[in-house]
Amino acid sequence: MISGDSILVSLVRLVDHLPFPPPPVQRKRGRQQTYSDRLIVKAVVVMIIRRLYTAWALLAFLQQEDPVVQQLRPLLTENGQFPTRRTWERRLAALPQTLPGLIGRLGRQLVTVLNPWAQQGHGAACDSTAVRAHGGVWHKKDREAGVVPHTSIDTEAHWSKSGWHGWWWWYGWKLHLAVSIGSLWIPLAAEFTVANVADSEVAPLLLTQLPAEVRYVLGDQHYNTPDLRLECTRHNRELVATRRGAYPHTDGGVEVRRVFHQLRSHAIEPFNGLFKNLFEWGGQMPVKGLRRCQLLALGAVLLYQLVLLYKHQHRHPVGVGIKALLRAA
């Protein structure tokens, strides 16, 4: 599938081939949508690649006299109509709630197309990665007093503590991910929450999006709960999670878990670092507010999946050179 379009235009066109859910059979009450979610996702792809973080910035970009922009504008038009700024703002704010489902559907499609488990077991690694809030931090004493000492503080974010490479606190958000293990890292599911939401609370949402082929779910000690084990058992899956307690563990399954945890550490942790490096946010969101952060973070996961599909269709090596491709776009 080769075309003469620029990379950005090709990625936007590729949105037309994503597995969006079918329209509801029964018409919803109230005002009907004029523009589809597919159109809004196309705009998100442009916004993330060109670092346009508001509807106003998107519209200003689309007014430029540039050959690429002239190709993009018809792609962001539906039924001969182009959304107004207010429509863009409203629809972009509503899109995050639909992105996890779309990421899950595209992840299942990519597994079928790319076959990441050809040489390894059918497993997925789950974890969350810390993302710092834009601006300053809201200290506990000020939060409890209801005092916001600086306007740069994102008051919708929260504090959390991580045990990765030593215990440390951060103020911001969590990006929860499930990624295929093996030679190719494919995001299979994603959620974005405030930092103080436990991994075990979000994990059931990730599990519902995993491909049916997944037989092993790998996680750290935060995923080692009876409820998650029961959920995995219901879907004929085995949860392999770190056990709590002092090391070294001496139970009968310790050697098997060690092999699985090595697979996990070679998948989810490098992917987290790669993901932050790709979009050059330095571990800090470029916008404020939960909805806007969800839009960019989950939109970036979807864009990563889109690039994998683009490389496969253009017969490029899949999973390598992604940052260079995005820069060229």
N, C-alpha and C positions, 0 to 999 in steps of 0.2 A: 504494500500500500504506500506508494510514493506520490507526493504532490509537490507543486512548485510554491506552495504557501510558505510563509515564514514559520518558525517553530511556534511562536505564540498563536498565530492564526490556526495552525494545525491542531494544537492542544485544545483550543476553543471549539473547533469543529468536532473533535473527538468526544466532546460532551454529548453530542447527539447519539452516540452509540453506548452510553452508559445505561445500566439496568434500572431505570427509574420505575417506581411502582405504578401499576395501571391506575387510571382515574377511577374514583369510586363509582359503583354502579348506581347508587342512589344520590341524587342531587342534594348537596348540603343546604341548610337554611341560611338565609342572610345573603349578603352581597357575594357574588361569585368572582373568582380570580380572573383578571384579564390576561395576566401573564403567567406562564408555567414556571415551576421550580427549575426546570432545565435552563431557562433563560437566565435566572438569577445565579445559578451555578456557573454559567459561562462568565458572568460579570465577576464572580469571586475569583475565578482563575486569572483573569486579567488583573484584578486588584492585588492579588498576592505576588504575582510575578513582577509587576511594575511598582509594587509598594505604594498602592493608592488605598489609604485606610478609611476614606469617607466617600459617601455618594457624591459630594461636591467635587472631590479630587478625581473621581472616575469620570464625571461629566466634563470636567475641564480637560482631561486627557483626551476624551473622545472628540473634542472640538478642534484638535490640532490638525494642521494640514500636513499629514504624514501618510505615506503609502500603506503602512501597516494599519494605521488607525482607520483609513478609508475602507480597508477590508474588514475590520472588526465591527464597524458600526452597523452594517446590515445583519451581522450575526447576532447583534443585541437588539434586533427589532423583531417583533412578532405580529403577524397579521397586519402588516403595514403600519404598526404603531410602535413608538419608542417611549418607554416609561419616563415619567417626570421625576425630578429629584425627590419629591416626597414619596412617590411610589417606590423608588429604589431604597430609600431609607426604611420604609415600612417592611418591605419584603426581605431586605437583608437582615433586619432585626428578627424576623420570624424564621429564617432559614435554619439556624443552628439545631432546632429540634428535629429536623428531618435528615441532617447530615450523618448521624451515626448509622441509621438504617441504610443509607446510600453507600456508605463506606463498607458496611457488612456485605451488601449485595455485590459490590464491585470486587471485594476481597474474594468472595466465593467464585466469581467469574474468573479472576486472575489465577486462582488455584487450578481451575480446570484447564486454562490456556497454557500456563507456565509450568505446571507440575513440579512444584518445589520439593516434593518428597520422593523424587525418583530414586534417590540413593540413601534415604534415611527414613526413620519412622514418621508416621503422620502425627506430628506434635505442634503445639503452639505455646509460646512463652508469653506470660502476662506480667505486667509491671506498670508502675506509674513513675513519671519523671517530674521533677520539680521545675516550675516555671515561675520566675519572679514577676511580681506586679510592676507595672509601669509607674515611675515616680518614686516617692519616698515610702517609708513603712509607717504603719499605724501601731504605735507601741501599746502594749496591753493597758497601761495605766491611763493613757489618753482615750482608748476605746471604751473602757469601763466608765470613764467620766463623760463620755459623749463629746469629747473635744477633738476637733480635726485641726492640728496645728499648722498644716500646710495644704494648699489647694492641689498640690501635685499628688497627694495620697489617693490611692484607689480604695475607697471605703467598702467596696464589695468583696475585696480579697480577704484572706485570712492567714493565720499563722499555722505552720506545721513543722514537725521535726523529722529528720531523715537519719537513718543509721548507716547510709552508704559512705564508706571511707571515713568513719568517725561520725559521731552525732553532731548535727548542726541544725539550726533553725532557719527557716526562710518564710518570707511574707509573700503570698501570691496564690498560685493555682497548681493544679495537678492535671497532667495529661495522662490518661489511662489508656494503655495500648495492649493489644494482643497481636503478636507477630509470628509468622511461620518460622520454625527452626529449619536449619539446613543451609545449603550454599546460597540460597536466595531469600532475602528478607522481604516478605510481603505483609503489609499491615492488613490484618483481618477484621479488626474491630477497634473502635476508639470512643472515648468519652472524655469530657473536659469539665472539671469541677473546681470549686474552691479548695484550698490546700488542706483544710481540716476534715475533709470527707475521707473516711477509711477506705483502703483498697478493697477490703472484703465487701463493703456495701455496693461498690460499683461492679465488682467482678461478675455477678449474675447477668448484668446487662451485656458485658463482653461475651459471656458464654453463649447467649442466645443468638449472637451473630456469627459464631464460628461455623465453618463448613462441616458438613456431616462426616467428612473423612477424618476429622481430627479425633485421635484416640488418646492422646496424652496431653494434659494441660499442666504446664510447668510454672511454678510460682515460688515466691519466697515465703517466709513464715506468716506474713500478713494474710495469705490466702489459705492457710492451714486451719480451716474452720469446719465443723460438722455440716453446716448448711451447704457449703460449697462442695464438699465431698458427696453429699447426697444429690446435689444438682448434677454433678458430673456423672454419677452412677446412673441417673435417670436417662442420660443420653449415651450410655455405654462408653464412658470415658474414664480414664484413670487420672486422678489429681496427684501430682508429684510435687510436694511442697516441703520446704525446710521445716524441720521440727524445732520447737522451742526447747530451751534448756542448754546447760553447759556443754561445751565441746571437750573432747571428741565424743560423738555419739557411738554407741556400741551395739545397737539393735541389729537384727538380722538383715534389714533392708538398707543399711547405710551405704554399702558399696554401689548398689543399684541407683540410689538417689544421687550419689556423687557423680555418676556418669550423666544422669539427666540434668543435674544442675550445671555441669560443664557445658552441655548443649545450650542451656538457657543463657548462660553468661556470654556465649559466643553469638547470641542472636539479639536479645532484647537490649542489653546494655550498649553494645556498639551501635545498634540502630538508634537508640535515644540520642547518643552523641552525634551521629550522622545527621539526624533530623534537625537538631538545633543548629548544626553547622551549615546545613543546606540553606536555611532561610535567614541566617545571620542575625538572629534576634539576640544572640549572646545570652540565652537563657532568660531573657526578659521580654515580656510582651510589649509591642509598640503602641498599644492602645489601652484604654481603661474601660472597666465595666465587664461584667460576666458575659453578657450576650455578645458584645463585640469581640472579646477574647475567644469565645467559643467559635465564632464565625471564622476567625483567622486560623486558629490552631487546628480545628477539625477540617477547615477548607484546605489547609496545607497538607494534612494527611491524605485527603482525597486527591490533591494535586500530585503527590508522590505516587499514588496508585496510577493516576492518569499517565504519568511519565513512563512507568513500567509498561503500560499497555502501548504507548506510543513507540517505545523502543522495540517492543516485540513486533509490532506491525511494520516498522521500518527496517526490521532485520538487523538492528544494532545490538551489541552485547547488553543484555538486560541486567540492571542493577549496578552498572558502573558508569562513571562520567555524568552523573545526574546533576551535580552542581554546575558543571561547565555548560550543560544543556540549558539549564534554567537561566544562567547568566546570558547565554546567547539569545535567549528568547526576549 
